[in-house]
Amino acid sequence: MTVTLDAADVLALGPVAAVAAVREALAGGLDPDGDVPRAVLPLAHGQGLLMPSESGDWFGVKVATVAPGNAARGLRRINATYLLHDSATLRPVALLDGVALTTLRTPAVSVAACLERLRALADGCGGLRLVVYGAGPQGEGHVAAVRAHVPVADVTVVTRRGGPVPRWADRHTAADGGGVAALVRRAEVVVTATSAREPVVDGRLVRDGAVVLAVGSHEPDARELDSALMGRATVLVESRDTALREAGDVAMAIREGALAPDALVALADLTGVQAAAPADRPLVVKTCGMGWQDLVVAVAAYRRKEGTGGVAESS
């Protein structure tokens, strides 16, 4: 029987278990570079994305759509469904809400990649100060994932026009507001979770040792981070091949001569990343989203729903 997990079922896994699923998958030898690249299909009113992945006892595929015009209609920009299979029999075992899965797994990957740095920054202080570009689900999800692992003292949301303060933040300011630069300079964590195609944060303002989590862009000609930041940071990516193919933040910085391809640190090297990331340089975690991430978090959510616990066997 195919089990259905709605958004509440998926999100009930929580950020701690989702981060653990990602880290255990990598520690167990999962190689993101071995994942199947996603297929991006141009559609009349947006894009379709197919994201398959197989690992250990499981195969899954996410079908997602991106409709830029939906915001004006009061509808979600991104919609998605995830189908999880038992890899031995290839029978479908679970149908999951793909939007909730994406909302949960994206910040889980970000935090899994830099957890030791976050803990080091939080050690001995009253809580980290966050500046979050973007007031949508990914901005909120990243704050929740960070907060679930380390103390957070203050959260500022930055959007183009400002607006009401979300319940998960302390303030909401416009990007051209006079105090934004000072807030970025003091922040230990900067999150960029926008649909922008040009840099949203002045990389010169980011303090040495800060963590920058960039998740908004997944096209080679769109970026949220400038070359000034990418050139002075340790840049951690899910997969070198994926970053070079899809991450405009990375590809443009390389084209502009600010970043060398062989300087990229891959998530598969997670154990050695901490030694490779000097504490006196910013750490940029740039992710585009990959099928294996959906798979390991979907398996964890499915096992929780079924009461079997744990994560994917190969995780």
C-alpha positions as CSV (number, residue, x, y, z in Angstrom):
1,M,0.0,0.0,0.0
2,T,1.2,3.5,-0.8
3,V,1.2,5.7,2.2
4,T,0.4,9.4,1.8
5,L,2.4,12.0,3.8
6,D,0.8,15.4,3.7
7,A,2.7,18.6,4.6
8,A,2.1,18.2,8.3
9,D,3.4,14.6,8.2
10,V,6.6,15.7,6.4
11,L,7.3,18.7,8.5
12,A,6.7,16.7,11.7
13,L,10.1,15.1,11.1
14,G,11.6,18.4,12.2
15,P,14.9,20.1,11.4
16,V,17.0,18.2,13.9
17,A,16.1,14.8,12.4
18,A,16.4,16.2,8.9
19,V,19.9,17.5,9.5
20,A,20.8,14.2,11.1
21,A,19.5,12.3,8.0
22,V,21.7,14.4,5.7
23,R,24.8,14.1,7.9
24,E,24.4,10.3,8.3
25,A,23.9,9.9,4.6
26,L,27.2,11.6,3.9
27,A,29.0,9.9,6.7
28,G,27.7,6.6,5.3
29,G,29.5,7.2,2.0
30,L,26.7,8.8,-0.1
31,D,28.5,10.7,-2.9
32,P,26.5,13.7,-4.2
33,D,28.6,13.7,-7.4
34,G,27.2,10.3,-8.2
35,D,23.6,11.6,-8.2
36,V,21.5,11.9,-11.4
37,P,21.4,15.6,-12.5
38,R,18.0,17.1,-12.4
39,A,16.2,17.7,-15.7
40,V,14.9,21.2,-16.2
41,L,12.1,21.5,-18.7
42,P,11.1,24.9,-20.2
43,L,7.3,25.3,-20.0
44,A,4.9,27.9,-21.4
45,H,4.6,29.6,-18.0
46,G,7.7,28.5,-16.1
47,Q,9.8,25.4,-15.5
48,G,9.3,21.8,-14.8
49,L,11.9,19.9,-12.7
50,L,12.5,16.2,-12.5
51,M,14.7,15.1,-9.6
52,P,15.4,11.3,-9.3
53,S,17.8,9.6,-7.0
54,E,18.6,6.1,-5.8
55,S,20.5,5.2,-2.7
56,G,20.6,1.9,-0.7
57,D,17.2,0.5,-0.4
58,W,15.3,3.4,-1.9
59,F,14.5,5.2,-5.1
60,G,12.6,8.4,-5.3
61,V,11.7,11.2,-7.7
62,K,10.4,14.7,-7.2
63,V,8.3,16.4,-9.8
64,A,8.4,20.2,-9.2
65,T,7.1,23.2,-11.1
66,V,8.2,26.9,-10.9
67,A,5.7,29.4,-12.0
68,P,7.0,33.0,-11.6
69,G,3.6,34.5,-12.5
70,N,1.8,32.7,-9.6
71,A,2.7,35.4,-7.1
72,A,0.4,37.9,-8.8
73,R,-2.4,35.3,-8.7
74,G,-1.9,34.7,-5.0
75,L,-0.7,31.2,-5.6
76,R,2.5,29.3,-4.7
77,R,5.5,29.9,-7.0
78,I,6.7,26.4,-6.5
79,N,4.6,23.2,-6.4
80,A,6.0,19.7,-6.0
81,T,5.1,16.0,-5.4
82,Y,7.5,13.3,-4.2
83,L,7.1,9.6,-4.9
84,L,9.2,7.1,-2.8
85,H,9.9,3.5,-3.9
86,D,11.4,0.4,-2.4
87,S,14.4,-0.1,-4.7
88,A,14.3,-3.9,-4.4
89,T,10.8,-4.3,-5.8
90,L,10.4,-0.8,-7.3
91,R,6.9,-0.5,-5.8
92,P,5.8,2.9,-4.6
93,V,5.6,3.0,-0.9
94,A,4.9,6.7,-0.2
95,L,3.6,9.8,-1.8
96,L,4.9,13.0,0.0
97,D,4.0,16.6,-0.2
98,G,7.0,17.9,-2.3
99,V,6.8,21.5,-1.2
100,A,7.0,20.6,2.5
101,L,9.8,18.2,1.7
102,T,11.8,21.0,-0.1
103,T,11.0,23.4,2.7
104,L,12.5,21.0,5.2
105,R,15.5,19.5,3.3
106,T,17.0,22.7,1.9
107,P,17.8,24.3,5.3
108,A,18.7,20.8,6.6
109,V,21.5,20.6,4.0
110,S,22.6,24.2,4.8
111,V,22.9,23.5,8.5
112,A,24.4,20.0,8.1
113,A,27.2,21.5,6.0
114,C,28.2,24.1,8.6
115,L,27.1,22.8,12.0
116,E,30.5,22.8,13.6
117,R,31.1,26.4,12.5
118,L,27.7,27.5,13.8
119,R,28.4,25.8,17.2
120,A,31.8,27.5,17.3
121,L,30.3,30.9,16.6
122,A,27.6,30.3,19.3
123,D,30.1,29.1,21.9
124,G,30.3,31.6,24.7
125,C,27.8,34.1,23.3
126,G,24.2,34.8,24.1
127,G,23.0,33.7,20.6
128,L,23.8,34.2,17.0
129,R,22.6,37.3,15.0
130,L,21.0,36.4,11.7
131,V,20.2,38.6,8.7
132,V,17.8,36.8,6.3
133,Y,17.2,38.0,2.7
134,G,13.8,36.8,1.8
135,A,10.6,36.4,3.9
136,G,9.4,33.2,2.3
137,P,9.3,29.6,3.5
138,Q,13.0,29.1,3.0
139,G,14.0,32.1,5.0
140,E,11.7,30.9,7.8
141,G,13.0,27.3,7.4
142,H,16.6,28.3,7.7
143,V,16.0,30.3,10.9
144,A,14.1,27.3,12.4
145,A,17.0,24.9,11.4
146,V,19.7,27.1,12.9
147,R,17.6,27.8,16.0
148,A,17.1,24.1,16.5
149,H,20.9,23.6,16.8
150,V,22.3,26.7,18.4
151,P,21.0,29.7,20.4
152,V,19.7,32.6,18.2
153,A,19.6,36.1,19.7
154,D,18.3,38.2,16.9
155,V,16.8,37.8,13.4
156,T,16.4,40.6,10.8
157,V,14.5,39.9,7.6
158,V,15.5,42.0,4.6
159,T,13.2,42.3,1.5
160,R,13.0,44.8,-1.3
161,R,10.2,46.8,0.3
162,G,10.1,45.8,3.9
163,G,6.8,45.1,5.5
164,P,5.2,43.4,8.5
165,V,7.5,41.5,10.9
166,P,7.1,37.7,10.4
167,R,6.4,35.8,13.6
168,W,9.9,34.2,13.3
169,A,11.9,37.4,13.2
170,D,12.6,40.4,15.3
171,R,12.4,43.1,12.6
172,H,11.7,43.5,8.9
173,T,13.5,46.1,6.9
174,A,13.7,47.2,3.2
175,A,16.9,46.4,1.4
176,D,17.7,50.1,0.8
177,G,17.1,50.9,4.5
178,G,19.9,52.8,6.2
179,G,20.6,50.3,8.9
180,V,21.0,47.2,6.7
181,A,24.8,47.6,6.2
182,A,25.4,47.7,10.0
183,L,23.2,44.7,10.6
184,V,25.1,42.6,8.0
185,R,28.5,43.7,9.4
186,R,27.5,42.4,12.9
187,A,25.7,39.2,11.8
188,E,27.2,35.8,12.4
189,V,24.9,34.3,9.9
190,V,23.5,35.7,6.6
191,V,20.9,33.8,4.7
192,T,19.9,34.5,1.1
193,A,16.7,32.9,0.1
194,T,15.3,35.0,-2.7
195,S,14.3,34.9,-6.4
196,A,16.8,37.6,-7.2
197,R,19.0,37.3,-10.3
198,E,21.6,39.8,-9.1
199,P,23.5,40.1,-5.8
200,V,21.3,41.1,-2.8
201,V,24.1,41.6,-0.3
202,D,27.3,43.6,-0.5
203,G,30.0,40.9,0.1
204,R,32.4,43.5,1.5
205,L,30.2,43.9,4.5
206,V,30.2,40.3,5.6
207,R,32.4,39.8,8.6
208,D,35.3,37.5,8.7
209,G,34.3,34.1,10.1
210,A,30.6,34.6,9.3
211,V,28.5,31.9,7.7
212,V,26.5,32.7,4.5
213,L,23.8,30.3,3.5
214,A,22.8,30.9,-0.2
215,V,19.9,28.9,-1.5
216,G,17.8,31.1,-3.8
217,S,19.4,30.6,-7.2
218,H,19.9,27.4,-9.3
219,E,20.7,28.8,-12.7
220,P,24.1,29.6,-14.1
221,D,23.1,33.2,-14.9
222,A,21.4,34.1,-11.6
223,R,23.1,34.8,-8.3
224,E,22.5,36.3,-4.9
225,L,26.2,36.7,-3.8
226,D,28.8,38.9,-5.5
227,S,32.4,38.1,-6.5
228,A,33.7,40.2,-3.6
229,L,32.4,37.7,-1.1
230,M,33.0,34.6,-3.1
231,G,36.7,35.6,-3.6
232,R,37.4,36.0,0.1
233,A,35.3,33.1,1.4
234,T,35.7,29.3,1.7
235,V,33.0,28.1,-0.7
236,L,31.3,24.8,0.2
237,V,29.0,23.2,-2.4
238,E,26.9,20.1,-2.6
239,S,28.7,18.8,-5.6
240,R,31.4,20.5,-7.7
241,D,29.8,19.4,-10.9
242,T,26.4,20.7,-9.8
243,A,27.8,24.0,-8.7
244,L,29.7,24.6,-11.9
245,R,26.6,23.7,-13.9
246,E,23.8,25.3,-11.9
247,A,25.1,27.8,-9.3
248,G,25.4,31.2,-10.8
249,D,27.0,32.5,-7.6
250,V,29.9,30.1,-8.3
251,A,30.0,30.2,-12.1
252,M,29.9,34.0,-12.4
253,A,32.6,34.4,-9.7
254,I,34.8,32.0,-11.6
255,R,34.2,33.8,-14.9
256,E,35.1,37.1,-13.2
257,G,38.4,35.6,-11.9
258,A,37.5,35.9,-8.3
259,L,37.2,32.2,-7.6
260,A,39.1,29.1,-8.8
261,P,37.1,25.9,-9.5
262,D,39.7,23.8,-7.6
263,A,39.1,26.0,-4.5
264,L,35.5,24.6,-4.1
265,V,35.0,22.3,-1.1
266,A,32.5,19.5,-1.7
267,L,29.9,18.4,0.8
268,A,31.2,14.8,0.5
269,D,34.3,16.0,2.2
270,L,32.3,17.0,5.3
271,T,34.7,15.5,7.8
272,G,37.6,17.5,6.5
273,V,35.7,20.7,5.8
274,Q,36.2,22.2,9.2
275,A,40.0,22.0,8.8
276,A,39.7,23.4,5.3
277,A,37.6,26.4,6.4
278,P,39.7,28.9,8.3
279,A,37.8,30.6,11.1
280,D,39.0,34.1,9.9
281,R,37.3,33.8,6.5
282,P,33.6,33.8,5.7
283,L,32.2,30.3,5.0
284,V,29.7,30.3,2.1
285,V,27.4,27.3,1.8
286,K,26.0,27.4,-1.7
287,T,23.3,24.9,-2.6
288,C,21.1,24.4,-5.6
289,G,19.1,21.4,-4.4
290,M,19.7,17.8,-5.5
291,G,17.7,14.6,-5.7
292,W,19.6,12.7,-3.0
293,Q,18.7,15.4,-0.4
294,D,15.0,14.8,-1.1
295,L,15.5,11.1,-0.9
296,V,17.2,10.8,2.5
297,V,14.8,13.3,4.1
298,A,11.8,11.6,2.5
299,V,12.9,8.2,3.8
300,A,13.4,9.6,7.3
301,A,9.9,11.2,7.2
302,Y,8.4,8.0,5.9
303,R,10.0,5.9,8.6
304,R,8.8,8.3,11.2
305,K,5.3,8.0,9.9
306,E,5.5,4.2,9.8
307,G,7.1,4.1,13.3
308,T,10.2,2.3,12.1
309,G,12.6,5.2,13.0
310,G,16.1,5.8,11.6
311,V,17.1,7.0,8.2
312,A,18.0,5.3,4.9
313,E,20.2,2.3,5.4
314,S,22.9,3.7,3.1
315,S,22.7,7.1,4.9
